[in-house]
């Protein structure tokens, strides 16, 4: 067992929602893979923006507009430094991971031809499947899939067989939202580049646990959502290599993304504004920066070590329950446990856990191909964050045992 010096009591005080009760029980929040909770520092940042300098950005000459613009662009630079992008203009603010993926998919419509091939993995969230299917319908490109095995890992030998000179794009999540599997993205990226293909990595589930270095990875595109990492909903970022972002056409037309407009012709603004039409989620972008400040102050190495300890403890305790099966049983994973109990539907288990104050996710987790592979309707997913405790794991385990007794 890893021994970690981690001031968990102090950290939990930063999250007001952890003090509330649900159905008369103290809240045990274990749905972090869907959305994380928000620390008071980030909440205060949101309140401060709307209380003191709420204004539209980039176009105003008055003081509030200039102040909001400065803080917003400072947030972009925080994101740049966190992910080690080479330039601030390689960071595009989006409404979240799904927006970033669709922006890239739309841009490649003009770059693909009939018969070109794109590759996705079997471990993808629907948001990293459907946009590429739509892209194939528009262009005549062919979608191929990296298969998975029973341990919830990608079969990398088959991936290398899929690659060819016809491969133009490869898409893979850094971490599976349904299973917690950490994919070998370094190998995936390097192999794709050898055949001249671009790579987009969905970092939504990795970003709360792993500090990705986009330059070291040499990835072409990387997407995340702020709400997975202590930030607000409705904001995220797309990282793209400048050379690729310059190749892609704008995703939306409107204000802010133009250089000059006449009724005869429009020219587009330089990066990053080319992809940021209209008034953005100004407060969300600023709060995203504040969330990164908060997590970096704790330290991602410390977070990863502590969450690994939680994962090992929860896995050990849950597997002691007769009939409980964990899916995605691989050593390379983040703090996510997807499980079922023989003879019970995951929804029924989740409903009883909620009555006991324990928040988990049930269903297919927007990853139906994974559930089809295992021939199950869904799972119960408990996903942990650095503000969870072993005591909460104990409550989860005792609540699962109680649910099993009630349902069988």
BELWODA-V388200 format. One record per pair of residues at least 24 apart in sequence whose ideal C-beta (glycine too) atoms are under 7 Angstrom apart, sorted by the first residue. I is the first residue (numbers start at 1). J is the second residue. If there is no record, write none. Layout:
i=I j=J
i=I j=J
This chain:
i=1 j=309
i=1 j=312
i=2 j=305
i=2 j=308
i=2 j=309
i=4 j=305
i=4 j=306
i=4 j=309
i=6 j=302
i=6 j=306
i=8 j=389
i=11 j=298
i=11 j=386
i=11 j=387
i=12 j=387
i=14 j=39
i=14 j=40
i=14 j=41
i=15 j=39
i=15 j=387
i=16 j=40
i=18 j=387
i=21 j=357
i=22 j=357
i=23 j=355
i=23 j=357
i=25 j=356
i=25 j=357
i=26 j=357
i=27 j=357
i=27 j=359
i=28 j=357
i=28 j=358
i=28 j=359
i=28 j=392
i=28 j=395
i=28 j=396
i=29 j=359
i=30 j=358
i=30 j=359
i=30 j=360
i=30 j=382
i=30 j=383
i=30 j=384
i=30 j=388
i=30 j=396
i=31 j=359
i=31 j=360
i=31 j=361
i=31 j=383
i=32 j=383
i=32 j=384
i=32 j=385
i=33 j=177
i=33 j=205
i=33 j=336
i=33 j=361
i=33 j=381
i=33 j=383
i=34 j=361
i=35 j=227
i=35 j=228
i=35 j=233
i=36 j=208
i=36 j=227
i=36 j=228
i=36 j=229
i=36 j=230
i=36 j=385
i=37 j=387
i=38 j=230
i=38 j=232
i=39 j=230
i=39 j=294
i=41 j=290
i=41 j=294
i=42 j=230
i=42 j=231
i=42 j=287
i=42 j=290
i=42 j=291
i=42 j=294
i=45 j=286
i=45 j=287
i=45 j=290
i=46 j=232
i=46 j=283
i=46 j=287
i=49 j=283
i=49 j=286
i=50 j=283
i=56 j=279
i=57 j=282
i=58 j=256
i=68 j=282
i=71 j=286
i=72 j=282
i=72 j=285
i=72 j=286
i=74 j=289
i=75 j=285
i=75 j=286
i=75 j=288
i=75 j=289
i=78 j=289
i=78 j=292
i=78 j=293
i=79 j=237
i=79 j=288
i=79 j=289
i=79 j=292
i=82 j=292
i=82 j=296
i=83 j=212
i=83 j=214
i=83 j=222
i=83 j=239
i=84 j=213
i=84 j=214
i=84 j=215
i=85 j=214
i=85 j=239
i=86 j=215
i=87 j=242
i=89 j=242
i=89 j=271
i=89 j=272
i=90 j=239
i=90 j=240
i=90 j=241
i=90 j=242
i=90 j=245
i=91 j=237
i=91 j=239
i=91 j=272
i=92 j=237
i=92 j=238
i=92 j=240
i=92 j=272
i=92 j=275
i=92 j=276
i=93 j=235
i=93 j=237
i=93 j=276
i=93 j=280
i=93 j=285
i=94 j=236
i=94 j=237
i=94 j=238
i=95 j=234
i=95 j=235
i=95 j=236
i=95 j=281
i=96 j=225
i=96 j=234
i=96 j=235
i=96 j=236
i=97 j=127
i=97 j=202
i=97 j=204
i=97 j=223
i=97 j=224
i=97 j=225
i=97 j=236
i=98 j=127
i=99 j=236
i=100 j=223
i=100 j=236
i=100 j=238
i=101 j=127
i=101 j=128
i=101 j=131
i=101 j=200
i=101 j=202
i=101 j=223
i=102 j=131
i=103 j=238
i=103 j=251
i=103 j=275
i=104 j=200
i=104 j=221
i=105 j=131
i=105 j=132
i=105 j=134
i=105 j=135
i=106 j=251
i=107 j=248
i=107 j=249
i=107 j=251
i=108 j=135
i=108 j=169
i=109 j=135
i=109 j=138
i=109 j=139
i=110 j=249
i=112 j=139
i=112 j=141
i=112 j=168
i=113 j=139
i=114 j=139
i=114 j=140
i=115 j=140
i=115 j=142
i=115 j=166
i=116 j=141
i=116 j=166
i=116 j=168
i=117 j=141
i=117 j=142
i=117 j=144
i=117 j=164
i=117 j=166
i=117 j=167
i=117 j=168
i=118 j=143
i=118 j=168
i=118 j=169
i=119 j=144
i=119 j=146
i=119 j=162
i=119 j=167
i=119 j=170
i=120 j=145
i=120 j=171
i=121 j=146
i=121 j=154
i=121 j=172
i=121 j=173
i=121 j=183
i=122 j=146
i=122 j=147
i=122 j=148
i=122 j=369
i=122 j=373
i=123 j=148
i=123 j=154
i=123 j=173
i=123 j=176
i=123 j=179
i=123 j=181
i=123 j=183
i=123 j=370
i=124 j=173
i=125 j=173
i=125 j=177
i=125 j=202
i=125 j=366
i=125 j=367
i=126 j=366
i=128 j=171
i=128 j=173
i=128 j=202
i=132 j=171
i=148 j=373
i=151 j=329
i=151 j=330
i=152 j=176
i=152 j=179
i=152 j=181
i=152 j=327
i=152 j=328
i=152 j=329
i=152 j=330
i=153 j=181
i=153 j=330
i=154 j=183
i=156 j=184
i=156 j=187
i=159 j=188
i=160 j=191
i=163 j=191
i=163 j=192
i=163 j=195
i=164 j=195
i=165 j=195
i=167 j=192
i=167 j=195
i=167 j=197
i=168 j=197
i=169 j=197
i=169 j=198
i=170 j=197
i=170 j=199
i=171 j=200
i=172 j=201
i=173 j=202
i=173 j=205
i=174 j=201
i=174 j=202
i=174 j=203
i=174 j=205
i=174 j=206
i=174 j=210
i=174 j=212
i=175 j=205
i=175 j=206
i=175 j=334
i=176 j=205
i=176 j=328
i=177 j=205
i=177 j=365
i=177 j=367
i=178 j=338
i=178 j=365
i=178 j=367
i=178 j=370
i=179 j=327
i=179 j=328
i=179 j=336
i=179 j=338
i=179 j=370
i=180 j=328
i=180 j=333
i=180 j=334
i=180 j=335
i=180 j=336
i=181 j=328
i=181 j=330
i=181 j=332
i=181 j=333
i=182 j=332
i=182 j=333
i=182 j=334
i=185 j=217
i=186 j=217
i=189 j=217
i=189 j=218
i=189 j=219
i=193 j=218
i=198 j=244
i=204 j=228
i=205 j=334
i=208 j=385
i=209 j=303
i=209 j=304
i=209 j=307
i=209 j=334
i=211 j=300
i=214 j=239
i=220 j=244
i=226 j=284
i=226 j=288
i=226 j=291
i=229 j=291
i=229 j=295
i=230 j=291
i=230 j=294
i=230 j=295
i=231 j=287
i=231 j=288
i=231 j=291
i=232 j=284
i=232 j=287
i=234 j=281
i=234 j=284
i=235 j=281
i=235 j=284
i=235 j=285
i=235 j=288
i=242 j=271
i=245 j=271
i=246 j=271
i=250 j=274
i=250 j=275
i=251 j=275
i=252 j=277
i=253 j=277
i=254 j=278
i=298 j=386
i=303 j=386
i=306 j=386
i=307 j=335
i=307 j=384
i=307 j=386
i=310 j=335
i=310 j=384
i=310 j=388
i=310 j=390
i=310 j=393
i=311 j=335
i=311 j=384
i=313 j=390
i=313 j=393
i=314 j=382
i=314 j=384
i=314 j=393
i=317 j=393
i=317 j=397
i=318 j=397
i=318 j=400
i=321 j=400
i=321 j=401
i=321 j=404
i=327 j=374
i=327 j=379
i=335 j=383
i=335 j=384
i=336 j=381
i=336 j=383
i=337 j=382
i=338 j=379
i=338 j=381
i=339 j=379
i=339 j=380
i=340 j=376
i=340 j=379
i=340 j=380
i=341 j=404
i=343 j=408
i=344 j=404
i=344 j=407
i=344 j=408
i=345 j=377
i=346 j=378
i=346 j=379
i=346 j=380
i=348 j=407
i=349 j=380
i=349 j=400
i=349 j=403
i=350 j=380
i=352 j=403
i=352 j=406
i=353 j=399
i=353 j=403
i=356 j=399
i=356 j=402
i=358 j=395
i=358 j=396
i=358 j=399
